[in-house]
């Protein structure tokens, strides 16, 4: 075929048109991909797609959701966070915004929020915030659900007897803790039994914070009724149990060593000159303290002993190290352990009591343990019934009740110190996180979304011992050697041509 100038121009024109058409198709595809999005999750179990409960939460949201990541200027970490939050941003429903805060540049904000790790997420919704304890769909969705349940959890702080207030800037006030509780979507209000006449039915949690004046007998009876009816209680008992609350302590089977103060010699290692500021760096295994990190401070605490009544289970929540002891002498001058008078550690500073919700009588609390409707705890059970002698230590399995009785539980926490939640110490170490963890557990968060994180099947490859060394030998030795032999053979064949 003769190549004429006309044919050459025609071929050149065809080539130019083909290139132009190809570039136009590429540009069109790029424009379409910018306007329209399509994604498909082909992973086993759809591991990179939000579950149905999380999508339903986003659809119910009535305002934008902001997820704040406290992450350093680490591009790889921030990219991982962007990919994770992208699942929420791509889902239909509320607008989800992502912002980053460098914790190194905002240390005061980090302390205020109680951020424990690089890359931790904080969810904000309608002016309230909630931390996600880990970077997972379940943790973030549960934090969002707690925020969306504003007003559904009513927390009352007993007042009228010199208790720690929930207003004001005083060092002993619980105002910062009450504000932190409200930031999770709950409602915190004072409650004066003399004015209200009783504990409202919508109470999710009652807080009894170190009353300085005696309660009336009728008021104690109302609290007993509340406990007998299945109510949850947080009791901050500084320096022993007042005489007016002895019936309540007997009903719960707790006793505080009012004559002693916990002393921790480790405080000096952290530059703390006050030895009565006990440092807690680890917690016993319990749902209320699960996942807690950081050092908490308990100033001026004492030791709790317990003999749980029938149907109740008692477990320690906060225990000191073995180096601490209960000082019964003077706290002036040099303090040393006296084996004859003092009690050696570890000491129990807070205890959790639980029983099946079905065990609550719901009736009137009687002054006599044998009257109908009583828990039988006014006088306390016998040592045979409790399975332990008087003054026994708190431990797993104490008491005759059991967790397996019912998924719904009545919960009580008694702490031998209230300062750890006060304005003065809430920001110290892990105190804020500990307080909110206790609140979440006590306020009966039973209906949070449950999301089973999907995982890829057969993630581990198990090979026989013979195959385990044969595969590396083939791919690292045999295959390169075969390629070298083939190359030499081709070179030798071409040389002979």
C-alpha positions in Angstrom: 0.0 0.0 0.0 1.4 3.3 -1.1 1.6 5.9 1.7 0.6 9.2 0.1 0.7 12.6 1.8 -3.1 12.5 2.0 -3.1 9.1 3.7 -0.5 10.4 6.1 -2.6 13.4 7.0 -5.6 11.2 7.5 -3.7 8.9 9.8 -2.4 11.8 11.8 -5.9 13.3 12.1 -7.3 9.9 13.3 -4.6 9.6 15.9 -5.2 13.2 17.1 -8.9 12.6 17.3 -8.4 9.3 19.2 -6.1 11.0 21.8 -8.6 13.9 22.1 -11.5 11.5 22.5 -9.6 9.5 25.1 -8.7 12.6 27.1 -12.4 13.7 26.9 -13.6 10.4 28.3 -11.1 10.5 31.1 -12.2 14.1 32.0 -15.8 13.0 31.9 -15.2 10.1 34.2 -13.3 12.4 36.6 -16.2 14.9 36.6 -18.8 12.1 37.2 -16.7 10.7 40.0 -16.6 14.2 41.7 -20.4 14.7 41.3 -21.6 11.1 42.0 -20.2 8.8 44.6 -20.5 5.0 44.7 -18.8 2.6 47.0 -19.0 -1.1 47.7 -17.7 -2.9 50.7 -16.5 -6.3 49.6 -14.8 -7.2 52.8 -16.0 -10.2 54.8 -18.8 -9.1 57.1 -18.8 -5.6 55.6 -16.1 -4.5 58.1 -15.8 -1.0 56.7 -19.6 -0.2 56.7 -21.6 1.2 59.5 -24.0 -1.2 61.1 -27.8 -0.7 61.0 -28.1 0.5 64.6 -25.5 3.2 64.0 -27.2 4.3 60.8 -30.5 4.5 62.7 -28.8 6.7 65.4 -27.7 9.1 62.7 -31.1 9.3 61.1 -32.6 10.2 64.5 -30.2 13.0 65.2 -31.7 16.5 64.9 -28.5 18.5 64.8 -25.0 18.2 63.4 -22.6 15.9 65.1 -19.0 16.9 65.7 -16.3 14.4 66.3 -13.1 15.9 67.8 -9.9 13.9 67.5 -7.2 14.8 70.0 -4.3 13.7 67.7 -0.8 15.0 67.2 0.6 16.1 63.9 1.0 12.5 62.8 -0.2 12.1 59.2 -0.7 8.4 59.4 -2.7 8.5 62.6 -4.9 11.4 61.3 -5.5 9.5 58.0 -6.7 6.5 60.0 -9.1 8.7 62.0 -10.4 10.3 58.8 -11.1 6.9 57.3 -12.9 5.8 60.4 -15.0 8.9 60.8 -15.7 8.8 57.0 -18.0 5.8 57.7 -20.3 8.2 59.7 -19.9 11.0 57.2 -20.9 8.9 54.2 -24.0 7.4 56.0 -27.4 9.0 55.4 -28.7 11.0 58.3 -27.2 13.8 60.3 -24.2 15.9 59.2 -21.0 14.6 60.8 -18.1 17.0 61.1 -14.5 16.1 62.0 -12.0 18.4 63.6 -8.5 17.8 65.0 -6.9 19.3 68.1 -3.2 18.8 68.7 -3.0 17.8 72.4 0.6 19.1 72.6 -0.7 22.6 71.8 -3.8 22.5 74.1 -2.6 20.8 77.3 -5.3 22.7 79.4 -8.1 21.4 77.2 -6.6 17.9 77.4 -6.7 18.0 81.2 -10.2 19.4 81.2 -11.6 16.7 78.9 -9.6 13.9 80.6 -7.9 12.8 77.4 -5.9 9.7 78.1 -4.3 8.7 74.7 -3.2 10.1 71.4 -6.0 9.9 68.9 -8.9 9.7 71.4 -12.2 10.9 70.1 -14.8 13.2 71.7 -18.4 13.3 70.3 -20.3 16.6 70.6 -24.1 17.0 70.0 -26.3 20.0 70.9 -23.8 21.5 73.2 -23.0 18.3 75.1 -19.9 16.1 74.9 -19.0 12.5 75.5 -15.7 10.7 75.2 -15.3 7.5 73.2 -13.1 5.2 75.2 -11.7 3.6 72.1 -11.7 4.2 68.3 -14.4 1.7 67.4 -18.0 2.0 66.0 -19.5 0.6 69.2 -17.7 3.1 71.5 -18.6 6.1 69.2 -22.2 5.1 68.6 -22.8 4.4 72.3 -21.3 7.9 73.2 -23.7 9.4 70.6 -26.6 7.6 72.0 -25.9 8.8 75.5 -25.8 12.3 74.2 -29.1 11.9 72.3 -30.9 10.7 75.4 -30.8 14.1 77.0 -33.1 14.4 80.0 -33.9 10.7 80.2 -31.6 10.1 83.1 -32.4 12.1 86.2 -29.8 12.4 88.9 -30.7 13.9 92.2 -28.1 15.2 94.8 -29.5 15.1 98.3 -29.4 18.5 100.0 -30.6 20.2 103.1 -28.1 18.7 105.6 -24.9 20.4 104.7 -24.1 18.0 101.8 -21.6 18.9 99.1 -23.4 21.4 96.9 -23.7 21.1 93.1 -23.3 24.9 92.6 -20.5 27.3 93.3 -16.8 27.4 92.9 -15.8 26.1 96.4 -13.1 23.5 96.6 -15.4 21.0 98.3 -18.3 21.5 95.9 -19.4 18.9 93.4 -20.3 21.6 90.8 -17.8 20.5 88.2 -18.8 16.8 88.6 -22.5 17.7 88.2 -21.7 19.7 85.1 -19.7 16.8 83.7 -22.7 14.5 84.3 -25.0 17.0 82.5 -22.6 17.1 79.6 -23.3 13.4 79.0 -27.0 14.2 78.5 -28.3 13.6 82.0 -30.1 16.0 84.2 -28.6 16.8 87.6 -30.7 18.6 90.3 -30.7 19.1 94.1 -33.3 17.2 96.1 -34.5 18.3 99.5 -36.6 15.5 101.1 -38.1 17.9 103.6 -39.6 19.9 100.7 -40.3 17.2 98.2 -41.6 14.6 100.7 -40.0 11.7 98.9 -37.7 10.7 96.1 -39.2 11.2 92.6 -40.0 8.1 90.6 -38.0 9.3 87.6 -34.7 9.1 89.7 -32.1 7.2 87.8 -29.5 7.8 90.5 -29.5 9.3 94.0 -26.2 10.9 95.2 -25.7 11.2 99.0 -22.6 13.4 99.4 -21.3 13.6 103.0 -24.2 15.2 105.0 -22.8 17.3 107.9 -26.1 17.5 109.8 -28.3 14.6 111.0 -31.1 13.4 108.7 -34.6 13.1 110.1 -35.7 9.6 110.8 -38.4 10.0 108.2 -35.9 11.1 105.6 -33.7 8.0 106.2 -36.9 6.0 105.9 -37.5 7.5 102.4 -34.0 6.6 101.4 -34.6 3.0 102.7 -37.8 2.9 100.7 -35.9 4.0 97.6 -33.3 1.3 98.1 -35.9 -1.4 98.8 -37.7 -0.4 95.7 -34.6 -1.0 93.5 -33.1 2.5 93.3 -29.4 3.1 92.6 -27.3 5.0 95.0 -23.9 6.8 95.1 -22.9 7.4 98.7 -19.8 9.5 99.3 -19.2 8.9 103.0 -16.3 11.0 104.4 -14.9 10.1 107.8 -17.4 7.5 108.9 -21.1 7.1 108.9 -23.2 9.7 110.8 -25.4 8.3 113.5 -28.6 9.2 111.6 -27.4 7.0 108.6 -26.4 4.0 110.6 -29.7 2.2 109.6 -28.8 2.8 105.9 -25.3 1.5 106.4 -26.6 -1.6 108.2 -29.1 -2.2 105.4 -26.3 -2.2 102.9 -23.9 -4.1 105.2 -21.1 -1.5 105.1 -18.9 -0.1 107.9 -16.3 2.6 107.7 -13.2 2.9 109.9 -13.9 6.4 111.1 -11.0 6.5 113.4 -8.3 6.0 110.7 -7.1 7.8 107.6 -5.5 6.1 104.7 -1.8 7.0 104.2 0.2 6.4 101.0 4.0 6.8 101.2 4.2 6.7 97.4 2.8 10.2 97.2 6.2 11.6 98.0 7.6 10.0 94.8 5.3 12.3 92.8 6.2 15.4 94.8 3.1 15.3 97.0 3.9 16.2 100.6 0.5 15.2 102.0 0.7 11.5 102.7 -3.1 11.3 103.1 -3.5 11.8 99.4 -3.7 8.2 98.3 -2.8 7.4 94.7 -4.7 4.7 92.8 -3.0 3.4 89.7 -5.0 0.2 89.0 -8.4 -1.0 89.7 -9.9 -4.5 90.4 -11.7 -6.1 87.5 -15.3 -4.7 87.5 -17.6 -3.3 84.8 -17.7 0.1 86.6 -13.9 0.5 86.3 -13.3 -1.4 83.0 -10.7 0.3 80.8 -9.8 3.0 83.3 -6.2 4.3 83.1 -4.3 7.0 84.8 -3.7 7.8 88.5 -6.6 8.8 90.7 -6.3 10.8 93.9 -8.2 10.0 97.1 -7.4 12.6 99.8 -8.3 11.9 103.4 -10.0 8.6 102.7 -10.6 5.7 105.1 -11.2 2.0 104.8 -14.5 0.2 104.1 -15.5 -3.1 105.5 -18.6 -4.9 104.4 -20.8 -7.8 105.3 -23.3 -7.8 102.3 -26.9 -8.7 103.3 -28.7 -11.6 101.7 -29.2 -11.3 97.9 -26.5 -8.6 97.6 -23.1 -9.1 96.1 -20.2 -6.8 97.2 -17.1 -6.2 95.1 -14.2 -3.8 95.6 -13.9 -0.9 93.2 -11.0 1.1 94.5 -8.1 -0.5 96.5 -4.8 1.0 97.6 -1.4 -0.6 97.0 0.1 -2.9 99.6 2.4 0.0 100.7 -0.5 2.1 102.1 -1.9 1.7 105.6 -4.7 3.0 107.8 -3.1 5.5 110.2 -5.0 5.6 113.5 -2.6 8.0 115.2 -1.8 11.6 114.8 -1.1 13.0 111.3 1.2 15.7 112.5 5.0 15.4 112.2 6.6 12.2 110.9 4.2 9.4 110.2 5.2 5.8 110.4 3.4 2.5 110.3 2.6 1.1 113.8 2.0 -2.7 113.5 0.1 -2.7 116.8 -2.3 0.1 116.1 -2.5 0.7 112.4 -4.0 -1.5 109.7 -1.7 -2.5 106.8 -2.8 -2.3 103.1 -4.2 -2.9 100.7 -7.3 -0.9 101.8 -10.7 -0.8 100.2 -11.7 2.8 99.5 -14.9 2.2 97.4 -17.2 -0.8 97.1 -19.9 -1.8 94.6 -23.0 -3.6 95.9 -25.4 -5.3 93.4 -28.4 -7.5 93.4 -30.9 -8.7 90.9 -33.6 -6.1 90.3 -36.2 -8.8 91.1 -34.8 -9.1 94.6 -35.9 -5.6 95.5 -39.1 -5.7 97.6 -40.6 -2.5 96.4 -42.4 -2.3 99.8 -42.0 0.0 102.8 -38.7 -0.4 104.6 -39.3 -1.6 108.1 -37.3 -0.8 111.1 -37.4 -4.4 112.1 -35.6 -6.8 109.7 -38.3 -9.4 110.1 -41.3 -7.3 109.0 -42.8 -7.9 105.5 -41.3 -5.8 102.8 -37.9 -5.5 104.5 -34.7 -6.7 102.9 -33.8 -8.3 106.2 -30.8 -6.0 106.4 -31.7 -3.6 109.2 -29.9 -5.7 111.8 -27.7 -7.4 109.2 -27.5 -11.1 108.5 -25.8 -13.6 110.7 -22.3 -14.6 109.8 -23.6 -18.0 108.6 -26.0 -16.3 106.2 -23.4 -13.8 104.9 -20.7 -16.5 104.5 -18.2 -14.3 106.3 -17.5 -13.0 109.8 -18.1 -9.5 110.8 -15.6 -7.0 109.4 -14.7 -9.3 106.6 -12.9 -7.9 103.5 -14.8 -7.1 100.3 -14.0 -9.6 97.6 -15.5 -11.2 94.5 -18.3 -13.5 95.3 -19.0 -12.0 98.7 -22.6 -12.2 99.7 -25.3 -14.6 98.7 -26.6 -12.8 95.6 -25.3 -13.4 92.1 -25.0 -11.5 88.9 -26.5 -14.4 87.0 -29.9 -13.9 88.6 -30.9 -11.2 86.2 -29.4 -8.9 83.5 -31.1 -6.0 85.2 -29.3 -5.1 88.5 -29.8 -2.7 91.3 -26.5 -0.9 92.0 -25.0 0.9 94.9 -21.5 2.4 95.2 -20.2 3.5 98.6 -16.9 5.5 98.6 -15.0 6.3 101.8 -14.1 9.7 100.4 -16.0 12.5 98.5 -13.0 14.8 97.8 -12.0 12.8 94.7 -15.1 14.2 92.9 -14.9 17.7 94.4 -13.9 20.8 92.4 -10.4 20.7 94.0 -9.5 17.2 92.8 -11.8 16.3 89.9 -9.2 17.4 87.4 -6.4 15.4 89.1 -5.3 12.5 87.0 -8.1 10.0 86.3 -10.6 11.3 88.9 -13.0 12.8 86.3 -12.9 9.7 84.2 -13.4 7.5 87.3 -16.4 9.6 88.4 -18.1 9.5 85.0 -17.4 5.8 84.7 -19.1 5.2 88.1 -22.0 7.4 87.0 -22.6 5.5 83.7 -22.5 2.2 85.5 -24.9 3.3 88.3 -27.4 5.1 86.0 -28.3 1.8 84.4 -27.1 2.1 80.8 -28.7 -1.1 79.8 -30.3 -0.1 76.5 -27.3 1.1 74.6 -26.8 -0.2 71.1 -24.9 -3.4 70.9 -22.7 -3.7 67.9 -20.7 -6.8 67.2 -17.6 -5.7 65.3 -17.4 -7.9 62.2 -14.2 -9.6 61.5 -12.8 -11.5 58.5 -13.1 -15.2 58.6 -10.0 -17.4 58.7 -7.6 -14.5 59.6 -5.0 -17.0 60.7 -3.3 -19.5 58.3 -2.2 -22.7 60.0 0.3 -24.8 58.1 2.0 -28.1 58.8 5.5 -27.8 60.0 6.9 -29.2 56.7 5.0 -26.7 54.6 5.9 -23.8 56.8 9.6 -24.0 55.9 8.9 -25.2 52.3 7.0 -22.1 51.2 9.8 -19.6 52.1 12.3 -21.9 50.5 10.3 -21.9 47.2 9.6 -18.2 47.0 12.8 -16.8 48.5 15.2 -19.4 47.0 13.7 -21.6 44.4 11.8 -19.0 42.4 14.7 -16.5 42.1 17.0 -19.4 41.1 14.6 -20.6 38.4 14.5 -17.1 37.0 18.3 -16.9 36.9 18.5 -20.3 35.1 15.9 -19.2 32.6 17.8 -16.0 31.9 21.1 -17.8 31.4 19.4 -20.3 29.1 17.9 -17.5 26.9 21.3 -15.7 26.8 23.1 -18.9 25.8 20.5 -19.7 23.1 20.8 -16.2 21.6 24.6 -16.4 21.6 24.5 -19.5 19.5 22.3 -18.0 16.8 
